[in-house]
Amino acid sequence: MNIKELNAQMRKGYRDKGYTGKSIIFAVLDTGVEPVGRLRGKVTHRHGTEPRTDHGTFTASVINEYCPDAEIWSYRCDYPSDIISALNDVTAQVAVTGKRIIVNMSLETDAEYIRNAVDSCVAAGVPLVCAAGNDGEEVLNKYPTCFESPITVAALQPDGSHAYFSTWHGEVDFADFGRWVDGLDMDGNTVTKSGTSFAAPQLAGKIGLLLSANPDMTEPEVYEALKGMAVDLGSKGRDPLTGYGFVRIPDPTQKEEPKGEPMEERILKLIDKPRMHGDDVKELQTLLDKHGFPCGEIDGVFGPATDKAVKSFQNANGLTVDGKVGEKTWAALRKEPGEPSGDYLAVAEDMTCWMRMMVGWHYIIGAQGHRLTDSYLSARYKDHEGYFTNGRLEWLRGEISRAESMGINLYCADCSGLFFKVNEMMGIIPVKDATADGLWRRYCAGIGKDDVRPGDILFRESGGRMVHMAVVGTDGVYEAAGTAYGVVFRPWADMFSRRTYNRMTGKFDVLKPWTHYGRLEVLK
């Protein structure tokens, strides 16, 4: 798949139909934009006039390839305060411009306090596209990429494979062309650059084309439409490397009409203009509600809320998460709640992939994938002082200090936090009680020791409640064992052994045995 060529074809298809972004404004929050070459007459400097580098000019030139008649508002953002001011300005302009505004943020900061400005801008109906980052590893503390509300874009190689430098995490939404991208420097010369900074404006440009053809689409509708157009590139459904995949916007004159199959055979899915509707959609919505995946009003119209409920149901039942209600999804829906359904092994395989990345994390009570810093440790110590006796607090501070001196980020979870971090990424169950005891009582059915299989949970009881747990993967057991042990892995042969290496003493300890074994109701 040559995604560079595919993007060129999409641009041409919309331009040939007269969609060039005339009614669109792109707010480019970057290093500033120089109005050179094809950008002349298109740029308005809203904040800062002298670009700091050619990064912002290059980014704007990529957007301009998609929407050559769009206006570009340039915001030079050197500090987090500049980002907040720029976003506040965009939010204020929404009601007065008469045009649709799209924000592109090919930048990042560790200032989490920009969240309110980001969320307010999106809430005002502005699609906000940001770059995932170029760390080449999982990063959980850069913004806006790690916020939920923006549309985060990872980078792809020209052949559609994941770019090695592209940051990954659970908030990545889509991926686009980001390796060897052509654009303009501050002198108007064509140069080539790589980075997620130049993948983000590809998607921003596509959104501009969509809004040119469909000016009444809301921000949530844009996002749902992008999901429906995405070509899945990684694990089934959304994954941390490429999100929902590579977006291929359809020909602007293409209308996908419902086919005339019988009700039982029609494949239902989210399409735009017209929405799929009818008695079969109403039956679908009724069954989703019965299984605990409500989609709002049961009106017989397949809209974004129904699409979201379908995908949540598919994910919880081990089905392919594509939003299409075909034979397998219908069959699972028509079973009574609690009946066996779905492919548990597929869910367990995805769980295992996540947990493998967590081996070696530290154990901190109450943590669910948090970054381990001295300030976070101090907060945990204040709330749970009893967990940090016998030199554990000092040892952890030493670990943090050594990691910081080497430029390494540490992460942490407790026993239930390990599972619920995976659940956060996969949406296996709704969360009402994120503890081992809550998981046992609310979501699990007891099974025998000999019946344990991938996806099951091992528990230890004390004082009438479950106080500890581990998760069974496809290759063995994953456990956040304790402060001195961290997140550990034991292969199948040692599944029920709790012989664990103590990182503080350098010796092996034998921990208390498991007492109960549970299977998630959704994986029965």
N, C-alpha and C positions, 0 to 999 in steps of 0.2 A: 504494500500500500504506500504509494508516493504521496504523502500528505501535503507536501509543498505544491505539487501539481493539482491536487484536489482543491486546495484553498484557492488557487488561481482560477480554477473552473467555476467555483462558487461565486467569486467576485465578478467574473465575466457574465455569469448567468443573471445576476441581479442588475448589473450595469446595462446589459442589453434590454432589460425590461424597464429601464428608467429609474431604478432605485439606486440613488447615489448619496443618500444621507442629507438631502437638502433641509430636512426638518429636524436634524439631530445636532446636539452640542456634545462634544467630548471634553470633559474636564480632566486634564492630564496633570496629576500631582506627581512631580518628578524633580529634575534638576533645572527645569526651565526649558522653553522651546524657542529655537531660533527660526524665524519665518523665512526659510531659504527654499529655493527650488520650487517644487509643487506645493509647498506650504505657504508661499507668499499670498497674502490677502485672506488667509484662512485663520490666522492666529490672533487671539486677543490676550494680552497679558493682564491677568486678574491679580496676580501677586508676584512681584519680582519681574524685572525686565531683562537682566543679563543672565543668560544660562551659565550655570557653574561648570557643567561638562556637556558633551553632546549626547548623553544618555537620554534626556528628555526629548530632544529633537529626533533621535532615532525612533523612540517609542511612538511619537506622534506621526512620523512618516509611515510606520507600519499601519496605524489606524487609517491614515489618509488613503492607503492603497485600497481599502475596503469601501470607504465612504469619502470619495474625493470632494464632494460638495458640502461636507459637514463643517461646522465651525469648531475650532479648537480653542478652549480656554486653558491658558498656561498658568500653573501655580508652581512657583519654585518653593520647594519644601526642604529646608535645611535642618529644621528641628521639629520635634513632635508638636510644638505649639503652632507651627506653620500648617501642619496637617489638619489640626483641629480647626484653625481659622478657615482653611480652604474648604473643608467639608461643611462647616457652618454656612459659608457663603453659598455653596452649591444648594444646600437645603433651602436657604432663604429665596433663591432664585427660581425654584421649581414652580412656584405659583405665579410668577410674573413674566417668564420668558415666552410662553406660548409654544415652546419646543420641548422635545424629550431630551433629557440630559443623561449621559452615561459617564460614570467615573472610571478612570483607569489609574491604578496605583501600582506601578512597578517599583515599589520601594518597601522597606520594612523598618521596624523599630522595636525595641524591647519595652517601649512605654505603653503598658496595657491601658493606661488611663485615656487613650484615644477612643476606647470602645464606645462611649456614649455618642460621640460625633459620628462614628461609623454607623452605628445602629440607627441613629436618627435620620441619617441620609438615606439609608435603605428603606426605612419606614415611610419616608416621604415619596417613595415610588421610584427611586433611582437605582438602576442596576449598577452595582459597584464591583468592578473586576479587579483582582489583585494577583500578583505573582506569588508562587509558592515559596520561592527562595532557591538559592544555589549552594546549599550546604552539602548536598549529596548524602544526606542521612536524615533520620527522623529528628525533627525539631518541634518543640511544643510551646516555645515561649517567644515567638516573633509575631508581630502584628502589623497589618490586619490579617495576615494569612491564617493565623490560628483562631480567629473569631469565627462564629457560626454564620453571621449574616452576609459577608461578602461572597462573591463567586471566585473561588481560588483556582488558579490554573497552573498545572505542572507543565514541564517541557518534554517534548518528544523529538526524537531523531527524525530525519527526513523519511525514513522507512516506517515510521509509526511506533518504533520501540521507545521505551522509557529512556530519557537522557540521563546519563550517569550522574550528572551534577544536580539534578532536580531534587529538592527537599520533599520528604513525604511525611504525612500525618493524616489524622482522621478527618480533617476539614477540607482536604483537596476535593474539588468538585469535578473538574474536567482537565484535559490535557490537550496541548496544541503544539504546533510547529515552533521549536525554540532553538534549534541547532543550525548554525550557518544561515542566519536570517539576513536578508539584504535590507538596508535602510539608508537614511541620509545622516551625515555628520553636520556639524555647525557651519561648514563651508559649502554645504549642498552637494558634497561628493557622495557617491554610492559606496558604502562600506559593508562589511559582513561582521555580524556579532552573534554570540550565542548566550542564552540564559533564559530563565523563566520570565525575566523582564520583557522579553520580546515574544513570548508565548501568550502572555496576558492580552496584549493589544490585538492579537489575531482573533481571540474570542470576543473582545470588546467590539471589534469591527463587525463580526458576524451578528452580534446583538444589534448593532446599528442598522444592518441590512434588514434584519427581522422587523425592527420597529419602523423602518421606512415603508415596508410592505404592510405592516399590521400596526398602525400607530396607536390603536386603542388597547394594546396588550398591557396588562399590569406587570409590575416587577415579579410577583409570584408566578404569573402565567408565563413570563419569559423563562424563568428558571425551569418550570415544569416542561416547557416546550424543548429547551436544551437537553434535558434528561431524555426526553422521548426521541431526540435526534441523535443521541450519542451512540457511537460504535464502541461496544465494550472491548477493552484491550487487556485487562488483567483477570483477577479472580471474578467470579460471577457477581454481577451487581457492582456496587461502589467499592473501590479498594483504595488504600492510602497512597499508592503510587500514581495512579492516573484517574482517580475518582470514578465518574460514570463513563469516562472514555473520551474519544475524539468526536467533536460535534460536526456533523455534516448537515448544513442547512439545506432544505429541499429547494427545488426550482420554485420561484415565487408564484407561478401560475398553477403549480401542482395541487390538486385537491384530492385528498384521500377519502373516498366515499365508503360507507359501510357496505359490505358485500351481502348478497342475498341468501346466505346459507340459512338452514333451519336454526331455530333458537338454540338448541342444544349444541350445535356445532360451530356457531359463529365465534370467532376469536375476538374478544373484547379488548380494547386498549385505548389509551389517550391519544386522540387526534384533534386537530384544530379545524374549525370552520368546514363542515359542521361537526359538533361533538357526536359521538355514538350515543344513541338513546333507544329506549324501548323497554318492553317487559323483561327481556333477559338482563338488561342492566339493572332494573329494579330488583330482580331476583338476586343478582350478584351483590348488590348493596345490602339486601336483607340478610344474606348468608354471612357476609363480612361482619355485620353487626352482631349476628348470633355467635360468631367465633371470637368476639371481643375486639374487632378491628373496625370501629365505627367510622363512617365517612360523611357524617353530617346528615343532611336531609336525604331521605330515600325518595329521590325524585325521578329516577330512571334516566339520568343524564350522566355520562361518564366524563367527569371533570377532574381537575387536579387532586381534589380531596379523595376521590375514589381511587385514582391512580396510586396515591400515597398509601392508602389502606391495602390495596392489592399487593404492593411491593412488600409492605410490612408482613402481611400474611404469608407471602411466598418465602420470605426470609426466615420466618419463625417455623416454617414447615419443611425446610430443607429443599425447596423448589428453586428452579432458576429464577433469579430476581430480574425480570425484564418488563414487568407491568402488563404482560399479555396474558389474558385469561383464556387459556387453551384447555385441551383435554385433561392434562394432569392437575391443573389448578382447579378446574371444575370438580374433578373427582375428589380432591382434598376438601373443597368447600362443602360438598354434599355429604361428607361423613359427619357424624355427630361429634360435637366438641369432646375431646378426650380420646377419640378413637385414634389408633395408629395412623399417621400420615407423614409423607415426606421422606426424604433421604437423610437419615440422621448422620450417615457417614460423611456426606458432603459438608454438613454444618461442622462436624468434628474436625474435618480437614482444615477448614478455614480458621477454626478456633486454634488449632495447632500452629498454623502459620503465624498468628498473632503472638501466641505464648512463647514461641521460639525466640522472638525478638526481645522478650522480657527477661530471659534467663540472665542472671547476674545483677539484676536490679536489687536495690536494698529494700529491706522490710522496715516500714514505718507504719505504726498503727494509724488507721484512718485514711491512708493514702490510696489513691486510685490512679496511678500513673503520673503523679505530680513530679515536677523537677525537684530534686533534693538540693536545697541550698541551706546555708546556715540560718537564714531567717525562717524558712519553712520548718526546719528542725526545731528551732526555738519555740515556734507556735505549737508544734506537736508536743514538745516537752511540757509546756505550760498546761496543756489539757490532759496529758497522760504521763505524769511524772513517774509513776510506778513502772512503766515499761522501759525506763532508761537507767536502771540501776546497774551495779556491778561493772562500772566502767564503760557501759555501752554508749552513753552520751559523748564522752571524751573520744572514744574510738570512732564514732560516726563523724565527729567534727574533724578528726584527723583525716578520714577518708575524703571528706568534702574539700579540705585544704589541699590535699595531694592532687585531687582531680582538677581543681581550679588552676593549680600551678602548671598543669599540663594541657590546659584548655579543653578539658573533657567535661561534658555535662552528665550528671548522675540523675537517675530516676528511681522512683520507689512505689511500692504498693504493699498492702497487707494481704492476708489470705483471701478474703472476699473481694478486696479491691482488685486483685489480679483478674478474677472472673468478670467483675463488673466493668473493668476497663475494656476487656474483650467484648462484652455485651454492648458497651457504648458504641463500639465500632460496627457491630454486626446487627444489633437490634433483635436479639434472640427472644428476650422476654421484656415486658414492661417492668419498670423498677419501682417498687413500693417500699422495699425494706432491703437495703444494700448491706446485709450482714449474713454471716454463715447460717445463723439460726433462722433468719427471715427467708433465705433461699430454700432451706430444708422445709419449712412449714408452708410456704406459699406456693412454691413452684416445683417441688420434687415429689416423686413417689419412691418409697423404700424398695430396694431390691436386695437380692442375696449377693454375697461376696463372689460367688462363682459366676454370677450373671453380669459382672461389670464389663462394660465395653466402652469404646471411644465416645466422648461426650458426657460421660457420667461424672458424678461428684463423690469424693471420699470425704467423710465427716468424722470428727471426734467430739463425743458428748462429754460434758462435765456439768454436774449440778442441775441436770434436767434440761439442758439446752445445748445446742451445737456451738462450740467455741472455736473450732478450727476446721479448715477444709482444703482440699486440693482438687485439681481438675484433671481428668483423664483425657489425654490426647491420642492421636493415632499411633504414636510411637512410644508413649510412656506417660508418666505423671508429672504435672507441673504444679509446684507448690511454693508459695511465699512462706517459708518455714519459720522465720523468726528473725529478730534483729541481728543475731550473730551469724545467720546463715544466708539471708536474702532469698531471692527467687531461685529455686533449684529444679533440676530435671532428673528423674529416675526412669530408666528404660523399663519395658514391660516385665522383664525378668525380676526386677526389684520393685515392682509396683507397690507391694504392701510392706516393704521394708522402709523403715524411717531412719536408716543410718545416714547421717547428714554431716557434711564437712562444716566445722566451726571456723569461720574466717577470723575470729578474734584469737583463738587459741592455737589454730593450726592442727587440731585433732578432730577425729570423728566422734560424734555423739549419736546415741540411739534414742530417738524421741518416742513419746507415747504412741501406742498403736491406734489405728482407725477403729471406730466402733460402729459406724453406720455407712450405708452405701445408697446413693440416690440417683434417680434418673429424672431429668427435666421432663415435665408433663408434655411439653411441645415436641419432645424427641422420642416419645414412647412408641 
